[in-house]
Amino acid sequence: MPILNKRANKTPLGLYVHVPFCRSKCQYCDFYSMATKDDKLMDGYLDAVCDHIKEAGELAPGYKVDSVYFGGGTPSFFGADGLAVILTTIRRNFDVVPDAEISVECNPDSVSDRLLHRLYAEGFNRVSLGVQSDDDEILKKLGRPHTYAQAATAYQRIRKAGFRNVSIDLMYGLPGQDLQDWQETLDNVLRLNPEHVSCYALKIEEGTPFYDYKEMLNLPDDETQADMYLAAVEALRSRGFRQYEISNFARNGKYSRHNTSYWQQNPYIGFGPSAHSYDLHSRQWNTANLKTYINHLNEGTLSFEKEELKPVDLYNEYVMTSLRTMWGMEKQKLEGDYTVFWEQVQEQVRKYERSGDLVEEGGRWKICETGWVISDAILSDLFVV
């Protein structure tokens, strides 16, 4: 378990619950999940994750949980009854603040009125809907088990159930997709009027079906993907969204509190197989094997790996997380906590300042809009080995 400060007083803490079940496995997905409806396995998972929560709650008496995020996998496929049990267990074992953000990921094909009304009644207040595309042919290529019509219907059901904070996930750089296709996707999805949109470029990860035949996917080239990214930035900005992180946009300050806590390096605990935890000094990840996770917790132990973070790791982590956001890197923190590393990268910072890709505002270094496209190169140049 993360070594939390037991004397912490009202320190914010985020909780992540990984639900590793799906109706089917997408062709691009490298998250730990399995396509199964095995009731015995799901019941075993539910018991184990609740035991894990009870154990962790004893180690965090002074913390205030301000965000709980159910991700996957497909939490909506797991069902409202199980999700309600987990959330109840969290509330009984952690100090969850009254206005905590409680998010759940849903896929359109597993959204029902019963599920949504139950979740809303239990206190879930944010839904992240995995739409990805408005093109049914592309959805089929991705292995998504839904159509765009189902996604639009699911969105309306979410609204009717009472949710006032809805995020939509989209992907670009997809097989056979061109810039016009992507612009049409943005136009169609934005007509739904969500509070939050996440736009992620497709990444072909080793170990996924897409990786085995990536040369045959007819993917857009790098220049087209950059144009797609900029098109998203412009389309969302023109409709009142603020880009607060490289891939995330929100209206009216409806930033994802949970993900923002990651980027601002607040502590968090992950429950479920493959979930990660962070305590400001070390990073820990649970076994990516559901049966091992269940068996060990049944025996009163937790199967995990842990990495103690060195000063250079903490510096690189700070650069990577902070420069992804609109808040940027704090100059005072760089010159104070990370002086030795800051001295090594100052010239690189000046180089990007001269090119217009970095700017200093209010004592913080931030990536400019034009610099988002080359953000990976900027981050790489500011890392210290």
N, C-alpha and C positions, 0 to 999 in steps of 0.2 A: 504494500500500500504506500501511497505518497506520504512522505514525512511532513505532515502539516504542522504548523505552529499551534499547539493546543492553547496558547495564551492569546491567540489572535482575537481581536475585539472588533466585530462587525466588518471583517475583511470580506470583500465580495468573492464568491466562489461559483464557478460554473460546473454544471453536471452534464455529462453526455451519456446517453444510453444507446448502445449499438444493438439493433434488432436485425439478426442476420438471415431473415427469411424473405424469400421472393416468390412470386408466381412463376417467373422464368428469369434466366440470367441473360442480361444484355450483352451484346457482342463486344462492347468496348469496356465493360466494367471490370476493374481490378480490386474493388473493395471485397472484403471477406463476406460472402453471403452464399446461400444455397437455395435452390429451387425445390421446395418441399412443403407439404402440408401434413407432415407427420405429427399427429397430436401428442404422442408420447415425447418426442424430441422437443416440441414447443413447451410442453408442461415442465420438462426437465430444465429447459432454459429459464422459464419463469421463476421456478424455485431457486435456481442458482443465482440469477441476477438479483433477486430480492435478498438472498443471504449476503451477497457481496455489498449491497447497499447498507444493510444493517451493520455490517462490520466496519465499513468506511465511515458511517455516521458517528461512531464512537470516537473517531480520530479528528473530528472537525467541530468541536463544541462552540468555538467562538466565531465561526464563519457564517456569513449571511448568503444564502443561495439566491442569486438574482436572475439566473437563467437555467433552464433545463431543456435539453435538446434531444429528441428522439430521432435518430437517423438509422440508415441501414445500407443494404437491405431495403425492405419496404415495410415500415411500421404499420401502415394501414392494412397491409395483407395479414399481419399478425393478429389484428383485430382489436376492437375497443376494450373488450373485457380485460385482456392481458395488459394493455397499456394503462388502464385505470388502476389495476392492482399495483403496477410498478410505481406510478405517480403517488398513490396513497402511501406506499412503503417509503418513498423519498420524503414525503411530508412528515411522516412519523419519526424519521431518523435524522432529518436535517432541519435547520431553521430556514425555511423558505419564506422570503419576504412577500408581503401581500401583492405587490405589483410585479412579481417575477414574470419574465417572459418564458412561456412554456410552449415550445415549438414541436411540431410533429411533421415528418415528411410523409407525403401521400402520393400514390400513383393514381391516375385517373380511373384505371380499371378496377381498383379496390376501394373506391369511395362510394359510400352509401349514405342515405339519410340517417339510418340508425347509427352508424359509426360516428358521423359528424355530430349528431345531437348528443350522443353519449360523451364524446370527448369534450364538447363545449360545456356540458353540465359538470364535468369533472374538473374544469378549470384550465384546459388547454386554450390558449388564446392566440396562437399563430400557426398558420399552415404553410408549408412549403410544398408546392405542387410541381411534380416533375413532368413538365410538358415536352420540353426539348425541341420540338419542331411542329409546324402546322401542316407538314407534307406527309401524308400517310405512307407514301412509297419510301420516303427516307426513314420514317419511324419503323417500318417493316425491316429495312436493312439494318437498323440499329438493334433490332431484337426487342423493341418496345412492345408490350402487350396491349396497346391501346391505339385508338385513332384520335385525330384532333377533335372530332365531334365529341368524343367521350371526354376529352380534356375540358372543352368549353362547358359541357354539361356539369362536369365535376366542379368546376369553378363556381357556377351558379348555385349548386347545392351547398358549397362551402359558405357562400354569402348568405343564403337563406337560413343556414343553421346558426348564424349570428356572428361569424368571425369577421372582424374589422381590420385584421392585419394578415394579408395574404401575400406570399412571395411566389413568383413563378420562375422556375429554372429553365433556361434555354441553352442550346449548344449551337456552335457554328463551326465552319470548316468540315462539314459533313460530306459523306460520299455523294458525288453528283451535284452538290449544292454550289450555286454561283452567287454573286453579290446581290443580284435582283431577287433571287429566292429568299435570301436572308432579310433583305429590306421588307419584303412582303410578310415574312414571319413576324418581324418586329411590329409592323403596322397592325396585323391581325391580333396579336397578343395584347398590344397596348390598348386596343379597343375594350378589352375586358376590364381595364382600369385597376390593376393591382397596386398595392402600396410599395412593392419591392420586386425587383427583377435581378436575377443573376445570369450572366452570360459567360459561358465557359467554352473555350476552344477545345475541340476534340483532340485528345492525346491518345496515341496508339501505344498502349502499355504491353510490355512483354508478359506472356502468360494468358493473354486474352485471345479469343478467336480472331479478332481483327488483326492481331499481330502476325498470325500465321499466313494471312494473305493480303498484307497491307499494300503490296504493289498493285493489286487488282481493284483497289477501292475507289479509284478516280477522285482523289481528294484535291481540294483547291490548293494552289501553290502558296508559298509564304506571303507573297505580295498581296494576293487576293485575301488571305486570312487577315492581314494587317488592315486592308480596306474594310473588311467586314467588322473588325473591331471598332474602327473609327466611325463606321456607319452606326453602330450600336450606341456609341458615346453621344453622337449628334442627335439621333432619334430620341433617346431617353432624355437628354438635356432639354430638347425642344418641348417635351411634354411634362416638364416640371420635376424630373428626377435629378438627384444629386449623386455624382459618382464619389462614393466614400472609400472605395477600395477598387483595386484593378478590375475586378469582375463583378462588382456589386453596386447597385443603384437603388436609391430609396427616395420616396416622397415624404414630405412633412416630418423629417427626422426619424422615420421608421427604419432605422438601421437595425440589422440583426445584432441584438445585444450579445447573443452567445458568441457569434463569430468575432465580433469586435473585441470581446474579452480575450480571445486567442491572440489577436493582432496587437493588443495592448499589453500582452504578457501577464495577464492575471492567472492565478492558479485555477486548475480544473481537475476533475476526476472523471475517468471514463469507466463505464460499466458495460459488461458484455464482451464476447470474444473479439480480439484485435483492437479494442478501444484503448486510447492513450490517456495518460494523466501527466500533469506538470505541477511541480510545487515550488517553482522559482529557482531551484537548485539542481533538479534532476528530472529526467523524462522516463516514463515507464509505460510499457505496452503489454497488454494481456495476450495470452496465447491466442493465435489465430486458428483455433481448433475447438469447435463447440463441445464435442464430447469430452475433451480434456478439461475444458473450462468447467463443465458440469461436474465431472468426476472429482476434480480437486476441491471444488467448493463443497461438495457433499462430504468430503473428508476434513473440511475446516481449513483448507489452505487455498491459495490463489497461485495459478501458474502464470508467471510474467517475467519479462526481462526489464532491466533497468540500466540507464546510462547517467552517470554523474557528469554534469556539465562543467567544463573548464571555463576560465575567464574568456578565452578566445571563442568558445562555443556560444557563450552568453552574448558576446559582442555581435557575432555573425547572426545569431537569432534576432537580436534587436534590429539590426540593419534590415534583415529580410522581412520581418513582420511590420515594422513601422513604415518603411518606404512603400509598402503595398497600399498604404492608406492616405487619405487626404490630410491627416494630421502630421505625417512625416516624422523625421528624426529630430529629437530635441538637442540643439547644439550644446546646451549646458550639460546634458547627460553624457554626450560624447566626450566633451572636454574634461568631465569629472570622473565618471565611473570607468570610462574606456580610453583614457588619455593615451596610453601606449599604442593602442590600435588606431586611434584617430590621427596620431602623428604620421602613421604609415600611409593613410589614404587621403590626406588633405589635398594633395595635388590632383588626384583623380576626381575629387569633388569639384575642384576649381575647373577642371577640364569640362565636366558636364555642365557647370554653371555657364562657362563661356559659350557652349553650344546651345544653351537655352533649354536643356533637358532637365536641369535641376535649378531650383530657385530657393533662396533663403527668405522666409517671411516670418516675422514675429519670433525670431530665435529658433526657427525650425527649418530643416532642409526638406524640400518636397519635390517629387517628380512632377514636371509640368505635363499638360495634356499630350503634347507631342512626344514626350519621353516615355509614356506608358507602353508604346509599341516596342521600345528597346529596353524595357525594364529588366529583363533577364540579364542583359549585358551590363547594365548599370550595377545591379546587385552583385554580379560576379566580380566586377572591378573593385567593389568596396569591401568584399570579403577578405579576411586575413587567414592565411593557411597556418 
